[in-house]
Amino acid sequence: MPLRHRPSSKRPPVLSFFSSVSASAQSASKEAQRILHSLSTITCPSALHCLLSDILLHGLHLNSAVSAAFISSSLSLRRPRPALLLFSLIRRPSPFVCNTLMGSLLPFRPSAPLFLFHQIHLSSLPTNHHTFSLILKSLSLLRFLRSGRSLHSHVLKLGFFADSYISSSLLHLYAICSDCSSAIHLFDELPQRGVVAWSTLIAGLVRDGRPGDALLAFERMHFAGVTPNRVTLVSALSACSAYGAALEIGKWVHHRAILAGWELDIFLGTALIDMYGKHGRINSAIQVFVKMSERNVFTWNSLIQGFAFANNGKVALKWFSRMEEERVKPDSVTIIGVLTACSHSGLVDSGKRIFDMLVQGNYGFKAGIKHYGCMVDLYGRAGLLDAAIECIKTMPFEPNVVIYGSLLAACRLKKDMSWGEFAAWKMVELQPENAAYYVLLSNLYAKMGRWREAEEVWKMMRERGLRKDCGWTLTELDDIEEYVEKVV
């Protein structure tokens, strides 16, 4: 009777190999899941070393998800060394791991991503669009405009410019570095101009001291049908505040925020208060202030400065007292606003009391040159020339043009020409390229009847290639038409 073939209990060698690999992979997968879960809940920095040992033991440092999670957790716990150690053990890290390390190091040291990018480039490691976004953010924080231009060329070569995030990051770099001509040129080349691009351009123009251009860009955005967000409106309000003649636009922005149902948060509310205060609408500023559920020191500063612009020092002092009662700690700008309000309202005693408290250290910071400048202005407006001169003599700083300008104004008020001559000459010495100070000095000599000295000042201007700017006046339209008819 023939024997039947019985299957062997042993598997063929090839099948055994794949089974063992599969089992090993499943085991590694379970271990990876365990480590990922531990990293998502970790709160103790000392546990990082144990997790790093487990990662290396199971060879999971080659797993991009595990490596990236460990790097992110290490730096979130402010422990960069374990993260850098793990990264150094990966022979060819993926773009995901590299980007995670760069993004995690960015808050600690903005230059770190640049160093890592250089090493990645030398090692010929692959990069993606997220890599360039991080590098551009690093360059923006460091204000490295020249390097940004080089990276811009690199982005164009690699074809990443079409990525909206990269193009917006480039726009932000140019804007924050005050290279608005490049920012505008880049903006015009964008294939799509969303709200982020418009907001970045408007904020950059405001930062560059071009509020009129910022408002024109805001108007273009409106006609382009792009809906503004909070950031856009805050930048537009800042432009209104700086422009000085844009109250109607500011009121329209406020109305737009109300229609959108937006809560007056710290940023939007403070921008509205600053805008209304600088346009003399202090009641509207107070209404916004009262409606805000949350306020910070910048909010209080904007309101107090609004009272200073309105020459209402007594009310400014009341709100300053209320600020202290609500335990909001004043900063350097707060005291400048209060002293300015006292100066414009002639409250010498109140201003001196607050300044003395500042010098004594009651507010937790030292008096700066702007605080001393406020006191010189306060004494000068009150006609206390001797007190203003004594303040300048005792200040621990070298006086600047602003302080000597306040002294000159006080001298004019008291008709003290000797100290006025001293102040005017100091202004010329500090800024010899400013023609306006020569004109002030020359006019002072002319008032004193010292025509020879006045002529010498004009001669000095000509030798230095300086010219007086032409004056101009704003005339009503009817007067212009009448003038033109006479000329014709």
C-alpha positions as CSV (number, residue, x, y, z in Angstrom):
1,M,0.0,0.0,0.0
2,P,1.6,3.2,-1.1
3,L,2.4,5.8,1.5
4,R,0.6,9.1,1.3
5,H,2.6,12.3,1.3
6,R,2.2,14.1,4.5
7,P,2.8,17.9,4.5
8,S,5.9,18.8,6.5
9,S,5.4,20.7,9.8
10,K,8.3,23.0,8.9
11,R,7.7,26.0,6.6
12,P,9.9,26.6,3.6
13,P,12.8,28.9,4.5
14,V,11.5,31.8,2.3
15,L,8.0,31.8,3.9
16,S,9.6,31.6,7.4
17,F,11.7,34.7,6.6
18,F,8.7,36.8,5.5
19,S,6.7,35.7,8.4
20,S,9.4,36.7,10.8
21,V,9.7,40.1,9.0
22,S,6.0,40.6,9.2
23,A,5.9,39.7,12.9
24,S,8.8,42.0,13.5
25,A,7.1,44.8,11.6
26,Q,3.9,44.4,13.6
27,S,5.9,44.4,16.8
28,A,7.7,47.6,15.7
29,S,4.4,49.1,14.7
30,K,2.9,48.4,18.1
31,E,6.0,49.9,19.8
32,A,5.8,52.9,17.5
33,Q,2.2,53.5,18.5
34,R,3.0,53.1,22.2
35,I,5.9,55.7,21.9
36,L,3.7,58.1,19.9
37,H,1.0,57.9,22.6
38,S,3.6,58.5,25.3
39,L,5.0,61.5,23.4
40,S,1.5,63.0,23.0
41,T,0.9,62.9,26.8
42,I,4.4,63.6,28.1
43,T,4.8,66.4,30.7
44,C,8.0,65.4,32.5
45,P,11.3,66.2,30.8
46,S,13.1,63.3,32.6
47,A,11.0,60.8,30.7
48,L,12.5,61.9,27.4
49,H,15.7,59.8,28.0
50,C,13.8,56.6,28.5
51,L,11.7,57.2,25.4
52,L,14.9,58.0,23.4
53,S,16.4,54.7,24.6
54,D,13.3,52.8,23.5
55,I,13.3,54.5,20.1
56,L,16.9,53.6,19.5
57,L,16.5,50.0,20.8
58,H,13.7,49.3,18.3
59,G,15.3,51.2,15.5
60,L,12.4,53.6,15.4
61,H,14.7,56.7,14.8
62,L,14.3,55.8,11.1
63,N,10.5,56.2,11.5
64,S,9.8,59.8,10.4
65,A,6.6,60.0,12.4
66,V,8.3,58.9,15.6
67,S,11.4,61.0,15.1
68,A,9.3,64.1,14.4
69,A,7.1,63.6,17.4
70,F,10.1,63.1,19.7
71,I,11.8,66.3,18.4
72,S,8.6,68.3,18.8
73,S,8.0,67.0,22.3
74,S,11.6,67.6,23.4
75,L,11.6,71.2,22.3
76,S,8.1,71.9,23.7
77,L,9.5,70.8,27.0
78,R,12.5,73.2,26.4
79,R,15.0,70.3,26.1
80,P,16.8,70.7,22.7
81,R,19.7,68.3,23.4
82,P,17.7,65.0,23.2
83,A,16.1,66.3,20.0
84,L,19.5,67.2,18.4
85,L,21.0,63.9,19.5
86,L,18.2,61.9,17.8
87,F,18.5,64.0,14.7
88,S,22.3,63.4,14.5
89,L,21.7,59.7,14.5
90,I,19.5,59.8,11.4
91,R,21.7,59.3,8.4
92,R,19.3,60.8,5.8
93,P,16.4,62.5,7.6
94,S,13.2,63.1,5.6
95,P,12.0,66.7,4.8
96,F,9.3,66.1,7.4
97,V,11.8,65.5,10.2
98,C,14.1,68.4,9.1
99,N,11.1,70.8,8.9
100,T,9.9,69.7,12.4
101,L,13.3,70.4,13.9
102,M,13.6,73.8,12.2
103,G,10.1,74.8,13.2
104,S,10.6,73.7,16.8
105,L,14.0,75.5,17.1
106,L,12.7,78.7,15.5
107,P,11.1,80.2,18.8
108,F,14.3,79.5,20.7
109,R,16.9,80.7,18.2
110,P,15.7,82.3,14.9
111,S,19.1,81.6,13.3
112,A,19.0,77.8,13.9
113,P,16.9,77.0,10.8
114,L,19.4,78.9,8.6
115,F,22.3,76.7,10.0
116,L,20.2,73.5,9.5
117,F,19.2,74.6,5.9
118,H,22.9,75.1,5.1
119,Q,23.7,71.6,6.4
120,I,20.8,70.1,4.5
121,H,22.0,71.8,1.3
122,L,25.6,70.5,1.8
123,S,24.3,67.0,2.4
124,S,22.1,67.1,-0.7
125,L,19.0,66.2,1.3
126,P,15.6,66.7,-0.2
127,T,13.5,69.8,0.7
128,N,9.9,70.8,0.1
129,H,7.9,74.0,0.1
130,H,7.5,73.9,3.9
131,T,11.3,74.1,4.3
132,F,11.4,77.4,2.4
133,S,8.4,78.8,4.4
134,L,10.4,78.2,7.6
135,I,13.6,79.7,6.2
136,L,11.7,82.8,5.1
137,K,10.1,83.1,8.6
138,S,13.6,82.9,10.1
139,L,14.9,85.6,7.8
140,S,11.9,87.8,8.6
141,L,12.6,87.5,12.3
142,L,16.3,88.4,11.8
143,R,15.5,91.1,9.2
144,F,18.0,89.5,6.8
145,L,16.9,91.2,3.6
146,R,20.0,90.4,1.5
147,S,19.7,86.6,2.3
148,G,16.0,86.8,1.6
149,R,16.6,88.2,-1.9
150,S,19.0,85.3,-2.6
151,L,16.4,82.8,-1.3
152,H,13.8,84.5,-3.5
153,S,15.9,83.6,-6.6
154,H,16.3,80.0,-5.3
155,V,12.5,79.7,-4.9
156,L,12.0,80.9,-8.5
157,K,14.5,78.4,-9.8
158,L,12.8,75.5,-8.0
159,G,9.3,76.6,-9.1
160,F,8.0,77.1,-5.6
161,F,6.8,80.7,-6.1
162,A,3.3,79.5,-7.1
163,D,2.8,78.2,-3.6
164,S,0.7,80.9,-1.9
165,Y,2.3,80.3,1.5
166,I,5.8,80.9,0.2
167,S,4.8,83.9,-1.9
168,S,3.1,85.4,1.2
169,S,6.2,84.7,3.3
170,L,8.4,86.5,0.8
171,L,6.0,89.4,0.8
172,H,6.1,89.5,4.6
173,L,9.9,89.5,4.5
174,Y,10.1,92.5,2.2
175,A,7.4,94.3,4.1
176,I,8.9,93.8,7.5
177,C,12.4,94.8,6.2
178,S,10.8,98.1,5.0
179,D,11.6,97.3,1.3
180,C,8.2,98.3,0.2
181,S,9.2,98.8,-3.4
182,S,10.2,95.1,-3.7
183,A,7.0,94.2,-1.7
184,I,4.8,96.1,-4.1
185,H,6.6,94.6,-7.2
186,L,6.2,91.1,-5.7
187,F,2.5,91.7,-4.9
188,D,1.8,92.8,-8.4
189,E,3.3,89.5,-9.7
190,L,1.2,87.3,-7.4
191,P,-1.1,84.9,-9.4
192,Q,-3.7,85.1,-6.6
193,R,-4.1,87.9,-4.1
194,G,-5.9,86.7,-1.0
195,V,-6.7,88.5,2.2
196,V,-3.3,87.4,3.7
197,A,-1.3,89.1,0.8
198,W,-3.4,92.3,1.0
199,S,-3.0,92.4,4.8
200,T,0.7,91.9,4.6
201,L,1.1,94.7,2.1
202,I,-1.0,97.2,4.0
203,A,0.8,96.4,7.3
204,G,4.2,96.8,5.6
205,L,3.2,100.2,4.1
206,V,2.1,101.4,7.6
207,R,5.3,100.2,9.2
208,D,7.3,102.0,6.5
209,G,5.7,105.3,7.3
210,R,3.5,105.4,4.2
211,P,-0.1,105.5,5.7
212,G,-1.5,107.2,2.6
213,D,-0.3,104.4,0.3
214,A,-1.6,101.9,2.9
215,L,-5.1,103.4,2.7
216,L,-4.9,103.4,-1.1
217,A,-4.1,99.7,-1.0
218,F,-7.0,99.1,1.5
219,E,-9.3,100.9,-1.0
220,R,-8.0,98.7,-3.9
221,M,-8.6,95.6,-1.8
222,H,-12.2,96.7,-1.2
223,F,-12.8,97.3,-4.9
224,A,-11.2,93.9,-5.7
225,G,-13.9,92.3,-3.7
226,V,-11.6,90.8,-1.1
227,T,-13.2,90.6,2.3
228,P,-10.9,92.0,5.0
229,N,-10.1,90.1,8.3
230,R,-9.3,91.5,11.7
231,V,-5.6,91.9,10.8
232,T,-6.5,94.0,7.8
233,L,-8.8,96.3,9.8
234,V,-6.2,96.8,12.5
235,S,-3.6,97.8,9.9
236,A,-6.1,100.1,8.2
237,L,-6.9,101.8,11.5
238,S,-3.2,102.2,12.2
239,A,-2.9,103.9,8.8
240,C,-5.9,106.2,9.7
241,S,-4.2,107.1,13.0
242,A,-0.9,108.0,11.3
243,Y,-2.4,109.8,8.3
244,G,-4.2,112.3,10.4
245,A,-7.1,113.1,8.0
246,A,-8.8,109.8,7.6
247,L,-11.5,109.9,10.2
248,E,-14.3,108.9,7.8
249,I,-12.3,105.8,6.7
250,G,-11.7,104.9,10.3
251,K,-15.4,105.2,11.1
252,W,-16.3,103.0,8.1
253,V,-13.9,100.4,9.4
254,H,-15.6,100.5,12.8
255,H,-19.0,100.1,11.1
256,R,-17.7,97.2,9.1
257,A,-16.5,95.4,12.3
258,I,-19.9,96.0,13.9
259,L,-21.8,94.6,10.8
260,A,-19.5,91.5,10.9
261,G,-20.4,90.9,14.5
262,W,-16.8,91.0,15.6
263,E,-16.1,91.3,19.3
264,L,-13.9,94.3,20.2
265,D,-10.8,92.3,21.2
266,I,-7.6,93.9,22.5
267,F,-6.1,94.5,19.0
268,L,-9.1,95.8,17.2
269,G,-10.4,97.8,20.2
270,T,-7.0,99.4,20.9
271,A,-6.6,100.4,17.3
272,L,-10.0,102.0,17.3
273,I,-9.3,103.9,20.5
274,D,-6.0,105.1,19.1
275,M,-7.6,106.2,15.8
276,Y,-10.5,108.1,17.5
277,G,-8.1,109.7,20.1
278,K,-5.7,111.0,17.4
279,H,-8.6,112.5,15.5
280,G,-9.9,114.3,18.6
281,R,-13.0,112.1,19.0
282,I,-12.3,111.2,22.6
283,N,-15.9,110.4,23.5
284,S,-16.0,107.8,20.7
285,A,-12.7,106.4,22.1
286,I,-14.3,106.1,25.6
287,Q,-17.3,104.3,24.2
288,V,-15.1,101.7,22.5
289,F,-13.0,101.4,25.7
290,V,-16.1,100.7,27.9
291,K,-17.4,98.0,25.4
292,M,-14.1,96.0,25.5
293,S,-14.3,92.9,27.7
294,E,-10.5,92.7,27.9
295,R,-7.9,95.4,28.0
296,N,-4.1,95.6,28.4
297,V,-1.6,98.4,29.1
298,F,-1.6,99.3,25.4
299,T,-5.4,100.0,25.5
300,W,-5.0,102.3,28.5
301,N,-2.0,104.0,26.9
302,S,-4.1,104.8,23.7
303,L,-6.9,106.3,25.8
304,I,-4.6,108.4,28.0
305,Q,-2.7,109.7,24.9
306,G,-6.1,110.6,23.4
307,F,-6.7,112.9,26.4
308,A,-3.2,114.4,25.9
309,F,-4.1,115.2,22.3
310,A,-7.3,116.8,23.5
311,N,-5.5,118.9,26.0
312,N,-7.5,117.4,28.8
313,G,-4.9,116.7,31.4
314,K,-7.2,116.5,34.4
315,V,-9.3,113.7,32.8
316,A,-6.1,111.9,31.8
317,L,-4.9,112.0,35.4
318,K,-8.3,110.5,36.5
319,W,-8.0,107.6,34.0
320,F,-4.4,107.1,35.1
321,S,-5.6,106.7,38.7
322,R,-8.3,104.3,37.6
323,M,-5.7,102.3,35.7
324,E,-3.6,102.0,38.9
325,E,-6.8,101.1,40.9
326,E,-7.5,98.2,38.5
327,R,-3.9,97.0,39.1
328,V,-2.8,97.5,35.5
329,K,1.0,98.2,35.7
330,P,1.9,101.3,33.7
331,D,4.9,101.2,31.3
332,S,7.2,103.8,29.9
333,V,4.7,104.9,27.3
334,T,2.0,105.4,29.9
335,I,4.1,107.9,31.8
336,I,5.0,109.7,28.6
337,G,1.3,110.0,27.8
338,V,0.5,111.3,31.3
339,L,3.4,113.8,31.4
340,T,2.4,115.0,27.9
341,A,-1.2,115.5,29.1
342,C,0.1,117.5,32.1
343,S,2.3,119.6,29.8
344,H,-0.5,120.5,27.4
345,S,-2.8,121.4,30.2
346,G,-0.3,123.3,32.4
347,L,-0.5,120.9,35.3
348,V,3.1,121.5,36.5
349,D,2.6,120.1,40.1
350,S,0.9,116.9,39.0
351,G,3.5,116.3,36.3
352,K,6.4,116.9,38.7
353,R,4.9,114.6,41.3
354,I,4.5,111.7,38.7
355,F,8.0,112.4,37.4
356,D,9.6,112.3,40.9
357,M,7.8,109.0,41.6
358,L,9.3,107.7,38.3
359,V,12.8,108.8,39.2
360,Q,12.5,107.2,42.7
361,G,11.7,103.9,41.0
362,N,8.0,103.6,42.1
363,Y,6.9,102.4,38.6
364,G,9.6,99.7,38.3
365,F,11.6,101.2,35.4
366,K,14.1,104.1,35.0
367,A,13.2,107.4,33.5
368,G,14.3,107.7,29.9
369,I,15.3,110.6,27.7
370,K,11.7,111.0,26.5
371,H,10.5,111.5,30.1
372,Y,13.0,114.2,30.7
373,G,12.0,115.7,27.4
374,C,8.4,115.8,28.6
375,M,9.5,117.7,31.7
376,V,11.5,120.2,29.8
377,D,8.4,120.8,27.6
378,L,6.2,121.0,30.7
379,Y,8.4,123.6,32.4
380,G,8.9,125.5,29.1
381,R,5.1,125.8,28.3
382,A,4.6,127.0,31.9
383,G,7.2,129.7,31.4
384,L,9.5,128.1,34.0
385,L,12.7,128.5,32.0
386,D,15.1,128.1,35.0
387,A,13.4,124.8,35.9
388,A,13.7,123.6,32.3
389,I,17.4,124.4,32.2
390,E,18.0,122.8,35.6
391,C,16.2,119.6,34.3
392,I,18.5,119.5,31.3
393,K,21.6,120.0,33.4
394,T,20.7,117.1,35.8
395,M,19.5,114.6,33.3
396,P,21.7,111.5,33.0
397,F,21.6,111.6,29.2
398,E,23.1,113.8,26.5
399,P,20.2,116.1,25.4
400,N,18.9,115.5,21.8
401,V,17.4,117.8,19.2
402,V,13.9,117.4,20.7
403,I,15.0,118.6,24.1
404,Y,16.9,121.6,22.7
405,G,13.8,122.3,20.6
406,S,11.6,122.4,23.7
407,L,14.2,124.7,25.4
408,L,14.2,127.0,22.3
409,A,10.4,127.3,22.4
410,A,10.6,128.1,26.2
411,C,13.2,130.8,25.4
412,R,11.0,132.4,22.8
413,L,8.1,132.4,25.3
414,K,10.3,134.2,27.9
415,K,12.2,136.2,25.3
416,D,15.5,134.9,26.6
417,M,17.6,135.2,23.5
418,S,20.9,134.1,25.0
419,W,19.7,130.6,26.0
420,G,17.7,130.5,22.7
421,E,20.9,131.1,20.7
422,F,22.6,128.3,22.7
423,A,19.7,125.9,22.0
424,A,19.6,126.7,18.3
425,W,23.3,126.2,17.9
426,K,23.1,122.8,19.6
427,M,20.4,121.8,17.2
428,V,22.6,122.7,14.3
429,E,25.5,120.8,15.8
430,L,23.5,117.7,16.4
431,Q,21.8,117.6,12.9
432,P,24.0,119.7,10.6
433,E,22.2,118.3,7.5
434,N,18.8,119.8,8.6
435,A,18.3,123.1,6.9
436,A,15.3,124.0,9.2
437,Y,17.6,124.5,12.2
438,Y,19.8,127.0,10.3
439,V,16.6,128.9,9.4
440,L,15.6,129.0,13.1
441,L,19.0,130.3,14.1
442,S,19.1,132.9,11.4
443,N,15.6,134.1,12.3
444,L,16.7,134.3,15.9
445,Y,19.6,136.5,15.0
446,A,17.4,138.7,12.8
447,K,15.0,139.2,15.7
448,M,17.9,140.3,17.9
449,G,19.0,142.7,15.2
450,R,22.3,140.8,14.7
451,W,22.2,140.8,10.9
452,R,25.8,140.0,10.4
453,E,25.5,136.7,12.3
454,A,22.2,136.0,10.4
455,E,24.0,136.4,7.1
456,E,26.9,134.1,8.3
457,V,24.3,131.4,9.1
458,W,22.9,131.6,5.5
459,K,26.4,131.5,4.1
460,M,27.1,128.4,6.1
461,M,23.9,126.8,4.6
462,R,25.1,127.6,1.1
463,E,28.6,126.2,1.7
464,R,27.0,122.9,3.0
465,G,24.7,122.7,0.0
466,L,21.5,123.1,2.1
467,R,18.4,124.9,0.9
468,K,15.3,126.1,2.7
469,D,12.1,124.1,1.8
470,C,9.5,126.2,0.0
471,G,6.5,127.0,2.2
472,W,2.9,126.4,1.1
473,T,-0.6,127.1,2.4
474,L,-3.9,125.4,1.8
475,T,-6.3,127.9,0.2
476,E,-10.0,127.6,-0.5
477,L,-11.0,126.7,-4.1
478,D,-12.8,130.0,-4.6
479,D,-9.7,132.0,-3.7
480,I,-7.6,129.9,-6.1
481,E,-10.1,130.5,-8.9
482,E,-10.1,134.2,-8.1
483,Y,-6.3,134.3,-8.1
484,V,-6.0,132.4,-11.4
485,E,-8.5,134.9,-13.0
486,K,-6.4,137.8,-11.9
487,V,-3.2,136.2,-13.2
488,V,-4.8,135.4,-16.6
